[in-house]
Amino acid sequence: MTGYRAFDFDAYARRVRHGPCFVCATRDGHPDYVHEILHDDADTIAFLVRYPRLLGHCLVAPKRHVEDWVHELDESEFVAFQLVVRRIARAVAAALPTERTYALSLGSMQGNAHVHWHVAPLPPGVPYAEQQFHALMLENGVLDLPPGSHAQVGERIRRQLRGSG
């Protein structure tokens, strides 16, 4: 397993609060918002997070710019979206050692407003005090991954999504 490195949370906060919508920029291929894409269909996009705390941590988002899933997605859209979230979560858990899969919607109207679900696999053996929110908080550092790691993890997850595990 790799170690952690410090994370510049202030720079991150400036980027998400004053830059373009990161999901829309990723969807549109903006060169400053390149992510390892896991899934891309007519309605949904999933990609590995740029600054992971957990290996395989990814985001799943509607392609349409939606800021409030409670009021902006009708029931059928929400159910279809959640089926994709589950499919991605199952692929991540099959691709990586996973004791528990976290799935939650975070973001803020003040930054990262585009609705997105985090899917994060907690690896086996993480001490209880370092699980749950602690395991996801960027303030605790981000994985110090060697070059090419995201591409390798992305391919493992995509292989699971294609069913060729």
VMD Tcl script that draws the C-alpha trace (Angstrom):
set ca {
  {0.00 0.00 0.00}
  {1.15 3.50 -0.71}
  {1.56 6.30 1.82}
  {-0.10 9.67 2.09}
  {1.08 13.15 1.24}
  {-0.13 16.53 2.43}
  {-2.97 18.08 0.49}
  {-3.32 21.80 -0.25}
  {-6.93 22.17 0.79}
  {-6.93 25.96 0.35}
  {-5.86 25.71 -3.31}
  {-8.46 22.99 -3.84}
  {-11.19 25.13 -2.27}
  {-10.27 28.10 -4.50}
  {-10.42 25.88 -7.60}
  {-13.82 24.35 -6.83}
  {-15.35 27.63 -5.67}
  {-14.08 29.85 -8.49}
  {-13.38 27.50 -11.39}
  {-15.83 25.90 -13.79}
  {-18.08 23.05 -12.71}
  {-15.63 20.15 -12.45}
  {-18.13 17.52 -13.62}
  {-19.20 19.54 -16.67}
  {-15.56 20.39 -17.45}
  {-14.61 16.70 -17.20}
  {-17.59 15.70 -19.33}
  {-16.64 18.29 -21.95}
  {-12.97 17.26 -22.07}
  {-11.52 20.48 -20.60}
  {-7.72 19.93 -20.47}
  {-7.45 21.17 -16.86}
  {-10.07 18.66 -15.74}
  {-8.77 15.37 -17.07}
  {-9.82 12.36 -14.99}
  {-9.57 8.61 -15.45}
  {-13.03 7.86 -16.91}
  {-14.62 4.61 -15.76}
  {-18.09 4.87 -17.29}
  {-19.62 7.25 -19.82}
  {-23.10 6.81 -21.25}
  {-25.84 9.17 -22.43}
  {-26.89 10.16 -18.91}
  {-24.05 9.37 -16.48}
  {-20.31 9.73 -16.12}
  {-18.03 8.07 -13.55}
  {-14.36 8.79 -13.00}
  {-11.61 8.33 -10.46}
  {-11.12 11.28 -8.12}
  {-8.03 13.35 -8.73}
  {-6.99 13.40 -5.06}
  {-7.98 10.05 -3.53}
  {-7.79 9.09 0.10}
  {-8.71 5.52 -0.81}
  {-7.50 3.63 -3.88}
  {-10.38 3.34 -6.35}
  {-12.33 6.29 -4.92}
  {-14.48 7.54 -7.76}
  {-17.35 9.88 -8.50}
  {-20.56 9.09 -10.33}
  {-22.57 12.04 -11.67}
  {-25.43 12.82 -14.00}
  {-24.06 14.31 -17.22}
  {-26.76 16.96 -17.15}
  {-25.83 19.76 -14.73}
  {-27.98 18.97 -11.70}
  {-27.41 20.69 -8.35}
  {-30.21 19.23 -6.25}
  {-31.03 15.55 -6.69}
  {-34.06 15.80 -4.41}
  {-35.82 18.39 -6.58}
  {-34.14 18.20 -10.00}
  {-34.24 14.46 -10.68}
  {-37.60 12.81 -11.09}
  {-38.05 9.38 -9.55}
  {-37.21 7.41 -12.67}
  {-34.06 9.50 -13.29}
  {-32.96 9.04 -9.69}
  {-33.55 5.29 -9.75}
  {-31.70 4.92 -13.06}
  {-28.81 6.99 -11.66}
  {-28.64 4.92 -8.48}
  {-28.52 1.73 -10.53}
  {-25.38 3.09 -12.21}
  {-23.92 4.07 -8.81}
  {-24.50 0.48 -7.64}
  {-22.99 -0.98 -10.81}
  {-19.87 1.18 -10.40}
  {-19.63 0.28 -6.70}
  {-19.83 -3.43 -7.48}
  {-17.11 -3.10 -10.13}
  {-14.84 -1.16 -7.76}
  {-15.35 -3.75 -5.00}
  {-14.59 -6.57 -7.44}
  {-11.45 -4.83 -8.74}
  {-9.89 -3.90 -5.40}
  {-9.67 -5.48 -1.94}
  {-12.67 -3.99 -0.17}
  {-13.95 -4.47 3.36}
  {-16.76 -1.96 2.95}
  {-17.92 0.29 0.12}
  {-18.81 3.84 1.03}
  {-21.35 5.65 -1.17}
  {-22.45 9.15 -0.37}
  {-23.39 12.42 -1.97}
  {-21.25 15.36 -0.98}
  {-20.65 18.79 -2.48}
  {-21.99 22.21 -1.70}
  {-23.86 24.98 -3.43}
  {-20.72 27.04 -2.65}
  {-18.43 24.67 -4.58}
  {-18.75 21.29 -6.27}
  {-22.45 22.03 -6.75}
  {-22.98 19.45 -9.53}
  {-24.61 16.40 -7.92}
  {-22.19 13.51 -7.60}
  {-21.96 10.35 -5.57}
  {-18.66 9.28 -4.04}
  {-17.95 5.56 -4.25}
  {-14.96 4.68 -2.10}
  {-13.69 1.20 -1.22}
  {-12.35 0.85 2.31}
  {-9.53 -1.70 2.16}
  {-9.39 -4.52 4.73}
  {-7.41 -3.88 7.89}
  {-7.94 -0.15 8.29}
  {-8.16 0.57 12.04}
  {-11.66 1.56 13.15}
  {-10.52 5.07 14.19}
  {-9.36 5.67 10.58}
  {-12.56 4.47 8.91}
  {-15.76 6.27 7.93}
  {-15.40 10.06 7.51}
  {-11.76 10.00 8.61}
  {-10.99 7.71 5.67}
  {-12.39 10.27 3.22}
  {-11.22 13.61 4.65}
  {-8.64 15.27 2.42}
  {-7.31 17.16 5.42}
  {-5.77 13.82 6.46}
  {-3.70 13.75 3.27}
  {-4.14 12.06 -0.09}
  {-2.62 8.89 -1.48}
  {0.88 9.37 -2.79}
  {0.44 7.30 -5.93}
  {3.21 6.47 -8.39}
  {2.77 7.64 -11.99}
  {0.39 5.46 -13.97}
  {-1.46 4.13 -10.92}
  {-4.75 5.83 -11.79}
  {-4.69 4.33 -15.28}
  {-4.01 0.86 -13.89}
  {-6.78 1.09 -11.30}
  {-9.13 2.54 -13.90}
  {-8.47 -0.36 -16.24}
  {-9.13 -2.91 -13.49}
  {-12.48 -1.27 -12.74}
  {-13.43 -0.95 -16.43}
  {-12.60 -4.64 -16.91}
  {-15.09 -5.45 -14.16}
  {-17.67 -3.17 -15.76}
  {-17.21 -5.00 -19.06}
  {-17.73 -8.28 -17.22}
  {-14.37 -9.75 -18.10}
  {-13.09 -9.53 -14.52}
}
mol new
graphics top color blue
foreach p $ca { graphics top sphere $p radius 0.5 }
foreach p [lrange $ca 0 end-1] q [lrange $ca 1 end] { graphics top cylinder $p $q radius 0.2 }
display resetview
